[in-house]
Amino acid sequence: EIYTIQYNVRSFMNVKHWPWMKVYYKIKPLLKSAETEKELATMKEDFVKCKEALAKAEAKKKELEEKMVALLQEKNDLQLAVASESENLSDAEERCEGLIQSKIQLE
């Protein structure tokens, strides 16, 4: 256990001054920044996609709201027409009953 650690430390001490190791130490942080740049680019793409999806959803919502308003207006118009027709029907029924009563009285 301790021998393994000592062996690894000794090996590291031997190679840490080698030129390729110095290059590795200089490149290692750049690798992280390159990875970060990739993640940032991916996040930007996701942001653009989400923004487009949001715009589409808002357009669809607006379209549906306009359709709902039109349907509500049509519903109200139909309700008014039904109310008017039911008034006409009740008036016609009253006239019919009045005519029947008049006919009965005349006979």
KOLZA-208925 format. One record per residue: x, y, z of N, C-alpha, C in turn; residue in one letter. Coordinates in steps of 0.1 Angstrom, whole numbers, padded with zeros to 4 digits, always signed. Layout:
BEGIN
XYZXYZXYZA...
//
This chain:
BEGIN
+0008-0012+0000+0000+0000+0000+0009+0012+0000E+0016+0014+0011+0025+0026+0011+0036+0025+0001I+0040+0013-0002+0050+0011-0013+0045+0015-0026Y+0032+0013-0029+0027+0017-0041+0026+0032-0043T+0022+0038-0032+0022+0053-0032+0036+0059-0034I+0045+0053-0026+0059+0058-0028+0064+0056-0042Q+0061+0044-0048+0066+0041-0061+0060+0051-0071Y+0047+0054-0070+0040+0064-0079+0046+0078-0077N+0049+0082-0065+0055+0095-0062+0068+0096-0069V+0077+0085-0067+0090+0085-0072+0089+0086-0088R+0080+0078-0093+0079+0078-0108+0074+0092-0113S+0065+0098-0106+0061+0112-0109+0072+0122-0108F+0080+0121-0098+0091+0130-0096+0102+0129-0107M+0103+0117-0113+0112+0114-0124+0107+0120-0137N+0094+0120-0139+0089+0124-0152+0084+0138-0152V+0082+0145-0141+0076+0158-0141+0084+0169-0148K+0097+0166-0149+0106+0176-0156+0108+0173-0171H+0103+0162-0175+0104+0159-0190+0097+0169-0198W+0102+0172-0210+0095+0182-0218+0081+0179-0222P+0079+0166-0225+0065+0162-0229+0055+0164-0218W+0060+0162-0205+0051+0163-0194+0048+0178-0192M+0058+0187-0194+0055+0201-0193+0044+0205-0203K+0046+0200-0215+0036+0202-0226+0022+0197-0222V+0022+0185-0216+0009+0180-0211+0003+0189-0201Y+0011+0194-0192+0005+0203-0181+0000+0216-0187Y+0006+0220-0198+0001+0233-0204-0012+0230-0212K-0013+0218-0218-0024+0215-0227-0036+0210-0219I-0034+0204-0207-0045+0199-0200-0056+0209-0197K-0053+0221-0192-0064+0231-0190-0071+0235-0203P-0064+0235-0214-0070+0238-0227-0080+0228-0231L-0077+0215-0227-0087+0205-0231-0100+0207-0223L-0099+0212-0211-0111+0215-0203-0119+0226-0210K-0111+0237-0214-0118+0248-0220-0124+0244-0233S-0118+0235-0241-0124+0231-0253-0137+0223-0251A-0136+0215-0240-0149+0208-0237-0160+0217-0232E-0156+0228-0225-0165+0238-0221-0171+0245-0233T-0163+0248-0243-0167+0254-0255-0177+0245-0262E-0175+0232-0263-0184+0223-0269-0197+0223-0261K-0197+0223-0248-0209+0223-0240-0217+0236-0242E-0209+0247-0243-0215+0260-0245-0222+0261-0259L-0216+0255-0269-0222+0255-0283-0234+0246-0283A-0234+0235-0276-0245+0226-0274-0257+0234-0267T-0253+0241-0257-0263+0248-0249-0270+0259-0258M-0261+0266-0266-0267+0276-0275-0276+0270-0285K-0273+0259-0291-0282+0252-0300-0295+0248-0293E-0294+0243-0281-0306+0239-0274-0314+0252-0271D-0308+0263-0268-0315+0275-0265-0322+0280-0277F-0316+0279-0289-0322+0283-0301-0334+0275-0304V-0332+0261-0302-0344+0252-0305-0355+0255-0295K-0352+0257-0283-0363+0260-0273-0370+0274-0276C-0362+0283-0281-0367+0296-0284-0377+0295-0296K-0373+0287-0306-0382+0284-0318-0394+0277-0313E-0393+0267-0305-0404+0260-0300-0414+0269-0292A-0408+0278-0284-0416+0287-0277-0424+0297-0286L-0417+0301-0297-0424+0310-0306-0435+0303-0313A-0433+0290-0317-0443+0282-0323-0455+0280-0314K-0452+0277-0301-0462+0275-0291-0471+0287-0289A-0464+0299-0288-0471+0311-0286-0480+0315-0298E-0475+0312-0311-0483+0314-0323-0495+0305-0323A-0493+0293-0319-0504+0283-0318-0514+0288-0308K-0509+0292-0296-0518+0297-0286-0526+0309-0290K-0520+0318-0297-0527+0330-0302-0537+0326-0312K-0534+0317-0321-0543+0312-0331-0555+0305-0324E-0553+0297-0314-0564+0290-0307-0572+0300-0300L-0566+0310-0294-0574+0320-0287-0583+0328-0296E-0578+0331-0308-0586+0338-0318-0598+0329-0322E-0595+0316-0324-0605+0307-0328-0615+0305-0317K-0611+0305-0305-0620+0304-0293-0629+0316-0293M-0624+0328-0295-0632+0340-0295-0642+0340-0306V-0638+0335-0318-0647+0334-0329-0658+0324-0326A-0655+0313-0320-0665+0303-0317-0674+0308-0306L-0669+0315-0296-0678+0321-0286-0687+0331-0292L-0683+0339-0301-0691+0348-0308-0702+0341-0316Q-0698+0330-0323-0708+0322-0330-0718+0316-0321E-0713+0311-0309-0722+0305-0299-0732+0315-0294K-0728+0327-0291-0737+0338-0287-0747+0341-0297N-0742+0342-0310-0752+0345-0321-0762+0334-0322D-0758+0322-0321-0768+0311-0322-0777+0311-0310L-0772+0314-0298-0781+0315-0286-0792+0326-0288Q-0787+0337-0294-0797+0348-0296-0807+0344-0307L-0803+0336-0317-0812+0332-0327-0822+0322-0321A-0817+0313-0313-0826+0303-0306-0836+0310-0298V-0831+0320-0290-0841+0327-0281-0851+0335-0290A-0847+0341-0301-0856+0347-0310-0866+0338-0316S-0862+0326-0320-0870+0316-0326-0880+0311-0316E-0875+0309-0303-0885+0304-0293-0895+0314-0290S-0892+0327-0290-0902+0337-0288-0912+0337-0299E-0907+0336-0312-0916+0335-0323-0925+0323-0322N-0919+0311-0317-0927+0299-0316-0938+0301-0305L-0934+0307-0294-0945+0309-0283-0955+0319-0288S-0952+0329-0296-0962+0338-0302-0971+0331-0311D-0965+0323-0320-0973+0315-0329-0983+0305-0322A-0978+0299-0311-0986+0290-0303-0998+0298-0297E-0995+0310-0292-1005+0318-0286-1016+0322-0296E-1011+0326-0308-1021+0329-0319-1029+0317-0323R-1022+0306-0323-1030+0293-0327-1040+0290-0317C-1037+0291-0304-1046+0289-0293-1058+0299-0294E-1054+0312-0297-1064+0322-0298-1074+0319-0310G-1069+0314-0321-1077+0311-0332-1086+0299-0329L-1080+0289-0322-1088+0278-0318-1100+0282-0309I-1097+0291-0300-1107+0296-0290-1118+0304-0298Q-1113+0312-0308-1123+0320-0316-1132+0310-0324S-1126+0300-0330-1133+0290-0338-1144+0283-0329K-1139+0280-0317-1149+0273-0308-1160+0282-0304I-1157+0295-0302-1168+0304-0298-1177+0307-0310Q-1172+0307-0322-1180+0309-0334-1189+0297-0336L-1186+0286-0333-1194+0274-0335-1205+0273-0325E
//
